[in-house]
Amino acid sequence: MSEVTELPEALAEPVARVRAGWMSLLFFANIALWLGIYAPIQVLLPKQAEILDAADKEAVFSLVTGIGAVIALIANPAVGLLSDRTCSARGRRHPWTAAGAAVAAAGLLVLAFAPNIAVMVLGWCLVQAGLNGMLAMLVSAIADRVPVPQRAQVGGLVGIAQMLGTVLGAVVVVVMLEVAGLPLGYSVCAAIVLAGAAAFILRTPDARLPVEFRPSVRTRDVLANLWISPRRHPDFAWAWGCHFMINLGNAFGTLYLLFFLKDAVHYEDPDTGLLIMMGLYGAALIVGALIAGHFSDKSGRRKPYVLAASAVMAIAALVLVVWQNWTAALAASPLLGIGFGAYMAVALAMLTQVLPAAQDRAKDLGVINIANSLPQVVAPMLTAPILAYLGGYPSLFAASALSTILAAVLVTRVKTVS
């Protein structure tokens, strides 16, 4: 047998720029994905928890989302690892994208007709497993297909898609609830997830991995491969830490805004106030993502934009540390949005540049995606004692500022990305 001297397309570093059509399909697939996650979290799951146990709805909601979060942490790197070893004629990512969308849709339909809390937990676990598997594949598509000089632009679009999916999800399910209740709301979410995944799978290429290039499939080797040594890959570890701290800071700054407006600002209509703040946050996020993505790709530099984004987010949080009023809230919302949007655009570009090996792209990106999900678990656990015992909302926003400042410190340790 002749010696293989050239990497196959599935493992080679991409050099051809992706076109607008490919970016649009990735954009809409991400909107569908995030709609499938956040529409239930924002509206459907809380309402269902109240229907099943009105007296203890908060505990039911926490139980369901907490177990689902654990499933998300496992599914992302696990599906990524499996896809890295897939040699299907249809490619190594698309089959798992299809499977993830199908599992998530099935979970949403289980939720639509869940008669009790146990079935509700089962349904949400299926949703989290499927959508986090799909997320691992969509993020991997950037490393597989997008050349380095274009990654911040595409990363910015992915960040915008996440925000739009969140907003559109809330709008869609509120309308569906008014028409026919929970079953229709969940069913529409399932249909949108399937449509977004199908469009991306059917209209974009996915290179096949030749069998001779497949990493080891022995159980011992597979389990060992889940660990990424910080000593052997320090840039990956520093970038992961930066990503975690940014997301933790953003979670501290956004998760409890409704209660902040009600209990600290004493805004007369906190629900409307929250919509105004999130509208400003979302619009600024789009601006930050587009501008930072464009100039980062043009200059080829990533770290200066991460540092600037961290500083802007810290300033936004510090505004709310000093002033607990509506004017300060209006000022802080777009600052936090533009900072987080700029970071998200550049983050995907930077993170894909520190991956240890092309053979493990999806698994490694799945490990990185834990830094997206874990703060959603950690932040609520830390927020309760901060609000109760450590100074209330000023201390909470101080924690947000500190998290983003630590992210800036960590990114300076990354050596292979400028």
Number of C-alpha atoms within 10 A of each C-alpha: 3 4 5 9 6 8 12 14 15 20 21 13 16 16 12 11 13 16 9 9 11 14 19 14 20 26 24 24 28 29 26 29 30 23 28 29 23 20 24 24 19 15 18 22 24 18 18 23 23 15 13 16 16 12 11 11 18 13 11 22 21 14 15 22 20 16 15 20 20 16 19 25 21 17 24 30 24 23 25 29 27 17 27 23 23 20 18 16 12 15 18 24 31 25 18 21 26 20 16 29 31 22 23 31 27 19 25 31 22 22 28 20 14 18 13 14 18 10 15 24 23 17 25 28 25 24 31 29 27 29 29 32 30 33 27 31 29 24 22 24 18 23 24 23 22 23 17 20 17 21 29 34 25 26 27 31 25 26 28 26 23 21 24 21 24 23 21 17 27 19 13 15 25 17 13 17 16 11 11 10 16 22 18 18 26 26 20 19 25 25 16 21 29 23 16 20 26 17 14 23 20 11 11 13 15 20 19 18 24 19 11 8 15 14 16 11 12 9 9 9 11 16 12 10 16 16 10 15 12 11 9 10 13 18 24 25 21 21 26 23 19 28 27 23 25 31 26 26 30 26 20 27 26 18 14 14 20 20 15 20 21 16 12 16 18 14 17 10 11 18 14 12 19 20 13 15 21 20 16 20 25 24 18 22 28 23 19 28 29 24 17 27 29 21 16 24 20 13 10 17 18 25 22 15 20 29 20 16 28 30 19 24 29 28 20 26 29 20 20 24 20 12 13 17 16 17 11 16 23 16 16 24 26 25 24 30 29 28 30 29 32 32 32 29 34 31 26 25 30 26 20 22 17 21 21 17 10 16 19 23 25 34 26 30 26 29 23 25 22 20 21 19 19 17 20 19 15 13 20 15 11 13 20 13 13 18 14 10 9 13 12 17 24 21 18 26 25 21 23 29 28 20 24 30 22 16 27 23 16 20 24 18 16 19 12 11 18 12
